[in-house]
Amino acid sequence: MIPSALQHLDLKSLTGLLYLLEERNVGRAAERLFLSQSAMSRLLNRLRNAFDDPLFIRTSRAMVPTSKALALEAPLKQMLEQMAGLGSSSEFQAQSSHRTFRIQTTHYQAQAYMPAIAEQFYQEAPFASLEASTLTESSLLNQAEHSIDVALCSDYIHLPKRFEKVLLGREKFRCIMSANHELASKDSITIEDYLAYSHVLVNLGGSNPVVSDALLGERARERHFAFRTPYMLAALETVGRTSLLMSNSGLLPERFSAQFGLVIKDLPMEFPFLDYYLSWPKSAQNDPGVIWFRGICERVVKTLIPYPAD
């Protein structure tokens, strides 16, 4: 417990004690603190009462600090330097940082953007660490803010009000199929073509309705999802090996089209663009490290996303 006498000391009084220790002279310490000499003398008396010690002994040549005053000098200096640092934001030095940064993404975004984010991350911060974990539709709602630095999310993710966000860009949904599919050779596919085959659904572990159902209207009941999975690459390879169709953004399928033997065509109905965001806890808004990390994520995604935000 801090003694009651010490609890009434303010920063100016403690700063005055430090100046007295450094100057060993009331007049010079008073000048540094912008006080009159008499006011400085009164401050010294308050300090003596608070610490229950004379602190300084006057001699013919100077003020000699007591052993207690000398013992106070180092911790007092450290404390005041730390207090001074509270008012200024410390710079983040990426090249020497050993900090761990935490990002959450869906499986799709992890494959689409994380390799390029990681590449840039380690170029700028070779000693730092990067942790990526899975983001689901509602996982941010019950998550502590301090457990995440940034999240890559879309319109499908429930974002709490305690998070900020910035638009990264948009993607367009396409129809993905095997290169050996009967529809692969057609210039365009019709609704009848689209509904004649079973489909793959990549879900996010939530209960949101399938967006394309609203676009299909009453005909949505004709579509059959034969394979549901949260894993994007598993879905793409499955499409390449079967006659199943898949409706998804074309960015990642294009990247793996040769590997999995995929063909990508326009959907037979108008599908709204899907917005993608970078989000972060409001509590980390001014964190220099998180600001740096957000900058990397934003630059990388905007370079790769088909329709980047202005």
C-alpha positions as CSV (number, residue, x, y, z in Angstrom):
1,M,0.0,0.0,0.0
2,I,1.1,3.5,-0.8
3,P,1.3,5.6,2.4
4,S,-1.5,8.2,2.6
5,A,1.1,11.0,2.7
6,L,2.6,9.9,-0.6
7,Q,-0.9,9.6,-2.2
8,H,-1.2,13.4,-2.1
9,L,2.0,14.0,-4.1
10,D,1.4,15.1,-7.7
11,L,3.7,14.7,-10.7
12,K,5.0,18.3,-10.3
13,S,6.1,17.6,-6.8
14,L,7.9,14.4,-7.8
15,T,9.5,16.2,-10.8
16,G,10.7,18.9,-8.4
17,L,12.3,16.2,-6.2
18,L,14.1,14.8,-9.2
19,Y,15.3,18.3,-10.2
20,L,16.6,18.9,-6.6
21,L,18.5,15.6,-6.8
22,E,20.0,16.6,-10.1
23,E,20.8,20.2,-9.3
24,R,21.4,20.1,-5.5
25,N,20.3,23.7,-5.5
26,V,16.8,25.1,-4.7
27,G,17.1,28.1,-7.1
28,R,18.2,26.1,-10.1
29,A,15.5,23.4,-9.5
30,A,12.9,26.2,-9.2
31,E,13.9,27.7,-12.5
32,R,13.6,24.3,-14.3
33,L,10.1,23.8,-12.7
34,F,9.1,27.4,-13.5
35,L,8.5,28.2,-9.8
36,S,9.7,31.0,-7.5
37,Q,12.4,30.0,-5.0
38,S,9.9,30.4,-2.1
39,A,7.4,28.1,-3.9
40,M,10.1,25.6,-4.4
41,S,11.0,25.7,-0.7
42,R,7.4,25.0,0.2
43,L,7.4,22.1,-2.2
44,L,10.5,20.7,-0.6
45,N,8.8,20.9,2.8
46,R,5.8,18.9,1.4
47,L,8.2,16.3,0.1
48,R,9.9,16.0,3.5
49,N,6.6,15.5,5.2
50,A,5.5,12.9,2.7
51,F,8.7,10.9,2.9
52,D,9.2,11.5,6.6
53,D,12.8,12.4,5.9
54,P,14.8,15.6,5.5
55,L,15.9,14.5,2.0
56,F,18.5,17.3,1.8
57,I,21.0,18.6,4.4
58,R,22.1,22.2,3.8
59,T,25.9,22.8,4.0
60,S,28.0,25.8,3.3
61,R,28.6,24.6,-0.2
62,A,25.5,22.8,-1.4
63,M,22.5,20.7,-0.5
64,V,23.6,17.2,0.3
65,P,20.9,14.5,-0.3
66,T,20.2,12.0,2.4
67,S,20.6,8.2,1.8
68,K,16.8,8.0,1.4
69,A,16.8,10.7,-1.2
70,L,19.6,9.0,-3.1
71,A,17.7,5.7,-3.0
72,L,14.7,7.5,-4.6
73,E,16.6,9.0,-7.5
74,A,16.7,5.9,-9.9
75,P,13.1,4.7,-9.4
76,L,11.8,8.2,-9.5
77,K,13.6,8.9,-12.8
78,Q,12.3,5.7,-14.3
79,M,8.8,6.4,-13.2
80,L,8.7,9.9,-14.7
81,E,10.2,8.7,-18.0
82,Q,7.5,6.1,-18.2
83,M,4.8,8.6,-17.4
84,A,6.2,11.0,-20.1
85,G,5.9,8.1,-22.6
86,L,2.2,7.7,-21.9
87,G,1.4,10.8,-23.8
88,S,3.2,9.9,-27.0
89,S,2.6,6.9,-29.3
90,S,5.6,4.7,-29.5
91,E,6.8,3.9,-33.0
92,F,6.6,0.3,-34.3
93,Q,9.8,-1.1,-35.6
94,A,8.8,-3.9,-37.9
95,Q,12.4,-5.0,-38.7
96,S,13.2,-5.7,-35.1
97,S,9.8,-6.7,-33.7
98,H,9.2,-10.2,-32.2
99,R,5.5,-9.5,-31.7
100,T,2.9,-12.1,-32.6
101,F,0.1,-10.8,-34.9
102,R,-3.3,-12.7,-35.0
103,I,-5.5,-12.7,-38.1
104,Q,-8.8,-14.5,-38.6
105,T,-10.1,-15.4,-42.1
106,T,-12.5,-17.9,-43.7
107,H,-11.0,-20.9,-45.5
108,Y,-11.5,-19.2,-48.8
109,Q,-9.7,-16.0,-47.8
110,A,-6.9,-17.9,-46.2
111,Q,-6.2,-19.6,-49.5
112,A,-6.9,-16.5,-51.6
113,Y,-4.9,-13.9,-49.7
114,M,-2.9,-15.3,-46.7
115,P,0.1,-16.6,-48.7
116,A,0.7,-13.1,-50.2
117,I,0.0,-11.4,-46.9
118,A,2.6,-13.7,-45.2
119,E,5.1,-13.0,-47.9
120,Q,4.9,-9.3,-47.4
121,F,4.7,-9.7,-43.6
122,Y,8.0,-11.6,-43.3
123,Q,9.8,-9.3,-45.7
124,E,9.0,-6.4,-43.4
125,A,9.1,-8.1,-40.0
126,P,11.5,-11.1,-40.3
127,F,11.4,-11.9,-36.5
128,A,7.7,-11.4,-35.9
129,S,5.2,-14.2,-35.9
130,L,1.8,-14.6,-37.7
131,E,-1.1,-16.7,-36.4
132,A,-4.1,-17.3,-38.7
133,S,-7.2,-18.9,-37.4
134,T,-10.6,-19.8,-38.8
135,L,-13.4,-17.2,-39.0
136,T,-17.0,-18.3,-39.1
137,E,-20.3,-16.4,-39.5
138,S,-20.8,-15.6,-35.8
139,S,-17.4,-16.3,-34.2
140,L,-16.5,-12.6,-33.7
141,L,-19.7,-12.0,-31.7
142,N,-18.5,-13.8,-28.6
143,Q,-14.8,-13.3,-28.9
144,A,-12.6,-11.2,-26.6
145,E,-11.1,-8.2,-28.4
146,H,-7.6,-8.8,-27.3
147,S,-7.6,-12.2,-28.9
148,I,-7.5,-10.8,-32.5
149,D,-5.7,-8.0,-34.3
150,V,-7.4,-8.0,-37.7
151,A,-10.0,-10.1,-39.6
152,L,-10.7,-10.5,-43.3
153,C,-14.4,-10.8,-43.6
154,S,-17.3,-10.5,-46.1
155,D,-20.9,-9.6,-46.0
156,Y,-21.6,-13.1,-44.7
157,I,-19.8,-12.4,-41.4
158,H,-21.6,-10.9,-38.4
159,L,-19.4,-8.0,-37.3
160,P,-19.8,-6.7,-33.7
161,K,-20.3,-2.9,-33.2
162,R,-17.0,-2.9,-31.3
163,F,-15.1,-3.6,-34.5
164,E,-14.1,-1.1,-37.2
165,K,-14.0,-2.0,-40.9
166,V,-12.8,-0.7,-44.2
167,L,-13.9,-1.9,-47.7
168,L,-11.2,-3.8,-49.5
169,G,-13.1,-4.6,-52.7
170,R,-15.6,-6.9,-54.4
171,E,-15.7,-10.3,-56.0
172,K,-18.1,-11.7,-58.5
173,F,-19.6,-15.2,-58.2
174,R,-19.2,-17.6,-61.1
175,C,-20.2,-21.2,-61.9
176,I,-17.4,-23.7,-61.4
177,M,-17.3,-27.1,-62.9
178,S,-14.9,-29.9,-64.0
179,A,-13.2,-29.5,-67.4
180,N,-14.8,-32.9,-68.3
181,H,-18.3,-31.8,-67.4
182,E,-21.0,-32.0,-70.0
183,L,-21.6,-28.2,-69.7
184,A,-17.9,-27.3,-70.0
185,S,-18.0,-27.0,-73.8
186,K,-21.0,-24.7,-73.9
187,D,-20.5,-21.0,-74.4
188,S,-23.1,-20.2,-71.7
189,I,-25.4,-22.2,-69.4
190,T,-29.1,-21.8,-68.8
191,I,-31.1,-22.0,-65.6
192,E,-32.2,-25.5,-66.7
193,D,-28.5,-26.5,-67.2
194,Y,-27.7,-25.1,-63.8
195,L,-30.5,-26.9,-61.9
196,A,-30.0,-30.2,-63.7
197,Y,-26.9,-31.1,-61.7
198,S,-26.2,-31.4,-58.0
199,H,-24.1,-28.7,-56.3
200,V,-21.4,-28.1,-53.8
201,L,-22.0,-25.7,-50.9
202,V,-19.0,-24.1,-49.0
203,N,-20.5,-23.1,-45.7
204,L,-19.1,-21.0,-42.9
205,G,-20.5,-23.0,-40.0
206,G,-23.6,-20.8,-39.5
207,S,-27.2,-20.8,-40.4
208,N,-27.4,-18.0,-42.9
209,P,-29.6,-18.8,-45.9
210,V,-27.9,-19.4,-49.2
211,V,-27.8,-16.1,-51.0
212,S,-28.4,-17.6,-54.5
213,D,-31.6,-19.1,-53.3
214,A,-33.2,-15.7,-53.3
215,L,-32.0,-15.1,-56.8
216,L,-33.5,-18.4,-58.0
217,G,-36.8,-17.7,-56.4
218,E,-39.3,-20.6,-56.4
219,R,-36.8,-22.6,-58.5
220,A,-34.4,-22.7,-55.6
221,R,-36.1,-25.9,-54.3
222,E,-35.0,-27.6,-57.5
223,R,-31.3,-27.2,-56.6
224,H,-29.8,-30.1,-54.7
225,F,-26.6,-29.7,-52.6
226,A,-25.0,-33.1,-52.6
227,F,-21.8,-32.0,-50.9
228,R,-21.4,-29.4,-48.0
229,T,-18.0,-28.5,-46.6
230,P,-16.3,-25.5,-45.0
231,Y,-13.0,-26.3,-46.9
232,M,-12.6,-24.4,-50.1
233,L,-9.8,-26.5,-51.6
234,A,-11.7,-29.8,-50.8
235,A,-14.7,-28.3,-52.6
236,L,-12.7,-27.3,-55.6
237,E,-11.0,-30.7,-56.0
238,T,-14.3,-32.4,-55.5
239,V,-15.8,-30.3,-58.3
240,G,-12.8,-31.2,-60.6
241,R,-13.4,-35.0,-59.9
242,T,-17.2,-35.1,-60.2
243,S,-20.2,-33.7,-62.1
244,L,-21.1,-31.4,-59.2
245,L,-21.4,-27.6,-59.9
246,M,-20.3,-24.9,-57.5
247,S,-21.2,-21.2,-57.2
248,N,-18.4,-19.1,-55.8
249,S,-16.1,-16.3,-56.4
250,G,-13.9,-16.9,-59.4
251,L,-10.6,-15.7,-57.9
252,L,-9.5,-18.9,-56.1
253,P,-10.9,-21.3,-58.7
254,E,-8.9,-19.5,-61.4
255,R,-5.8,-20.0,-59.4
256,F,-6.4,-23.8,-59.1
257,S,-8.1,-24.4,-62.4
258,A,-5.1,-26.2,-64.0
259,Q,-4.3,-28.2,-60.9
260,F,-7.9,-29.4,-60.3
261,G,-9.1,-29.4,-63.9
262,L,-11.7,-26.7,-63.6
263,V,-13.7,-24.5,-66.0
264,I,-15.4,-21.3,-64.9
265,K,-18.4,-19.8,-66.5
266,D,-20.9,-17.0,-65.9
267,L,-23.9,-17.9,-63.7
268,P,-27.3,-18.0,-65.6
269,M,-28.7,-15.4,-63.2
270,E,-27.5,-12.0,-62.0
271,F,-25.6,-12.4,-58.8
272,P,-24.7,-9.3,-56.6
273,F,-21.1,-8.5,-56.0
274,L,-19.8,-9.7,-52.7
275,D,-18.0,-7.1,-50.5
276,Y,-14.9,-7.9,-48.6
277,Y,-13.7,-6.0,-45.6
278,L,-10.7,-5.6,-43.3
279,S,-11.9,-5.3,-39.7
280,W,-10.2,-4.8,-36.4
281,P,-11.2,-4.1,-32.7
282,K,-11.8,-0.5,-31.9
283,S,-9.6,-1.0,-28.9
284,A,-6.6,-1.5,-31.3
285,Q,-7.5,1.5,-33.5
286,N,-4.3,3.4,-32.5
287,D,-2.0,0.5,-31.8
288,P,1.1,1.3,-34.0
289,G,1.8,-2.4,-34.7
290,V,-1.8,-3.2,-35.7
291,I,-1.8,-0.1,-37.9
292,W,1.3,-1.5,-39.7
293,F,-0.3,-4.9,-40.0
294,R,-3.6,-3.5,-41.3
295,G,-1.6,-1.6,-43.9
296,I,0.0,-4.8,-45.2
297,C,-3.4,-6.6,-45.4
298,E,-5.1,-3.8,-47.2
299,R,-2.3,-3.3,-49.8
300,V,-2.0,-7.0,-50.5
301,V,-5.8,-7.8,-50.8
302,K,-6.4,-4.7,-53.0
303,T,-3.6,-5.9,-55.3
304,L,-5.2,-9.4,-55.7
305,I,-9.0,-8.8,-55.4
306,P,-10.8,-8.6,-58.8
307,Y,-12.6,-5.3,-58.1
308,P,-10.5,-3.3,-55.5
309,A,-12.1,-0.5,-53.6
310,D,-11.0,3.1,-54.5
